[in-house]
Amino acid sequence: MSAVRRLSRAVRRLLRPRSLRARLTAGLVVLLAVSCAAVGLAAVVELDGFLTRRLDEQLAQVGTRFPASLEHPGRLSDDLPRSRKGSTGGTSTGDEDADTRRMATGTFGARLVNGTVTHRGLIRSGDPAADLRVDLTTGDAGRLARVPADGRPHTVGLSALDDYRVVASPGRDGDVLIVGLPLEPVQATVHRLELVAGIVFGLALVVTGVAGACWVRWSLRPLSRVAATATRVGELPLASGEVALPPRAPDADPRSEVGRVAAAFDRMLGHVEDALTKRHAVEERLRRFAADASHELRTPVASVRGHAELALLHPGPVPPEVTRALERIAAESSRMGGMVDDLLLLARLDAGRPLEREPVDVTRLVLDAVTDARAAGPGHHWVLDLPEEPVTVPGDAHRLHQVLANLLANARGHTPVGTTVTVTLAAGEGPAEATGEATGEAADAGTVRLRVHDDGPGVPDDIRPGVFERFTRAEHRRHPDAAAGGGAGLGLSIVAAVVEAHGGSVDLDSAPGATTFTVRLPA
């Protein structure tokens, strides 16, 4: 069945070509084939009718002299040889005393009385002394009996003689006289024309198909170049960064449809290039602004925090309201300092600054990060699933530790107390365990997989598409009893940026009761 389906698909592809060049060529060949078929059919029908009319004229000239000589044996003209004069019996076969003068080879004659063939004869050569006997089957006799005696030509198929053109006329004794000529010369000529026309038209179709394909290909060259340019543009990373578009499509005749398409495509590429250039310039200005602002804010924020902490250390009496205000100033300045550091890190990563490339023991990083998270969130259950052998990746140890810390802080800050958080580390090939149940997936060869799974309420659907974007905040959205947090929504964006800078990827799979962040890093 599969072989039949493949064959049917191949036939459909042949009957329904997809490319414009193939469709134009196929259309040209089909139109030519229809034209050739129409011309050939008209020629064959006209030739067949013409030759049949000529044969009918010959039948009219022959008359009923030959079958009449079969009906009345012995009544021959005086110029016949005496050896041909005599009488046949009542059921003569027509080979005695028949008048064959000026009769064409193949002329057939028969006499019918009450629908029964009593005499028949066939001229096989121009020699009057030749044998005129012919054997007819019962079916042949029945077909002859059904020919109307109207003096008009009719076509009759005789099993012993092939197809004949016959004329039936009433005789002198109430009988019917039939004379006929073979249709074989007409059919042979028509078949010859059909063969010659088929060969000539077939060659014409082949030559036209090849020449048409070359012509269409040459005519569509500008469109092919436009398609090639569009393909190269489609392969470019247009999402961000500076983009160099490929050369424009070559100039084509603007008066043609293909030329107008090429010109419009070139204008569109020009607009796209201008837009990308302006966008890149804006991105660069924003990066520089974020980096400069973050760098400039670090000093005043640190100064504010230092003065607040110094004021809290004053030995003299301080009103409670002032103490509370100073504590809030110190806390918010600390939070602002962390935000400034995160923005500065993102700006540096966006600028493409290289990170350190040293062997990093990911197993040790996971142990340290989970230990810190357990101390920060004692109400959660922290579970480790680590391989027996240490797992090492090339990268920046400080930034990778920040990735782990942010993922664990996200799980702690957005899930209620009592939630179980499982950290799984796997390297190389083999099934990965995320929640103690086999996932049925295999880790990619040469890839380290880190999973942070929690059985909390899950990430809301409206936040999930942009969870790795900057300033996406969802505190108290996953659960109202989650631990309070004043994050700025930069933690997961830093995770995505750091992992991408290491040549890896991070994914989210979330549902109520199962939220998993998966980090993949090249081993």
Secondary structure, 3 states (H helix, E strand, C coil): CHHHHHHHHHHHHHHCCCCHHHHHHHHHHHHHHHHHHHHHHHHHHHHHHHHHHHHHHHHHHHCCHHHHHHHCCCCCCCCCCHHHCCCCCCCCCCCCCCCCCCCCCCCEEEEEECCEEEEEEECCCCCCCCCCCCCCCHHHHHHHHCCCCCCCEEEEEECCCEEEEEEEEECCCCCEEEEEEECHHHHHHHHHHHHHHHHHHHHHHHHHHHHHHHHHHHHCHHHHHHHHHHHHHHCCCCCCCCCCCCCCCCCCCCCCHHHHHHHHHHHHHHHHHHHHHHHHHHHHHHHHHHHHHHHHHHHHHHHHHHHHHHHHCCCCCCCHHHHHHHHHHHHHHHHHHHHHHHHHHHHHHHCCCCCCCEEEEHHHHHHHHHHHHHHHCCCCEEEEECCCCCCEEEECHHHHHHHHHHHHHHHHHCCCCCCEEEEEEEECCCEEECCCCEEEEECCCCEEEEEEEECCCCCCCCCHHHCCCCCCCCCCCCCCCCCCCCCCCCHHHHHHHHHHHCCCEEEEEEECCEEEEEEEEEC
